[in-house]
């Protein structure tokens, strides 16, 4: 194995490793930056409240009491 081949493969290995680390940091940073929006999107179905069929609106006096 020549020196040139050794340097090439070392450079490639270090570059791919660094690229993987940078990609991981970028993806986790985006997830942290958009955490409120992602959480809201994931929980969108849980925030819907369906009232029972026999429910009726309360009057202002009933709410105040």
N, C-alpha and C positions, 0 to 999 in steps of 0.2 A: 504494500500500500504506500503510495507516494504521499509526500507532505501536503501537496495540493488537494488530494482526495480527502485526507484526514481533516484538513482545515474546512473543506467544503461541508463535510458531514457534521462536523462540530458546529459550524455556523448555522446549518439548517436545523439541527436539533435545538440549539439555543433559541433560534428565531421562532420555531414552532411552539416551544415551551413558553416563551415570553408572550407570544400572540395569544395562546390559550389563557394565560393569566390575565392579560389585558381584556380579553373578551369576557371572561368571568366577572371581572371587576366592573366592566361597563354594564353588563346585563343586571347584576345585582344593584348597581347604582340607579339604573332606570326603574327597577322594581321599587326601590325605596323612595324615589322621587314621585312616582305615581301611585303610591300606596293608598291614599284616600280614594282615588278614582277606581282603582282595581277592587278595593274592598266594597265600594258602593255598587260596582257592576256585579260582583259575585253574590252580594246579598240583596239584589233587587227584588227577588221573589219572596223574600222573608218579610219585607216591610209592608206588604199588602194585608190589610185587615178586612175580613169579610164579616159584616154584622149578621147576627142571626136573623131569620126571617120575621120574627115577631118583635124586632127592635123598632123603637120610634124615637125621634129627636126629643131631647129634653128642653123644657122652657128655660128662660133666663133665670126665673125665680128658683127653679129646681136646682140649677147649677150653682147658684149663689148659696143655697142652703147646704 
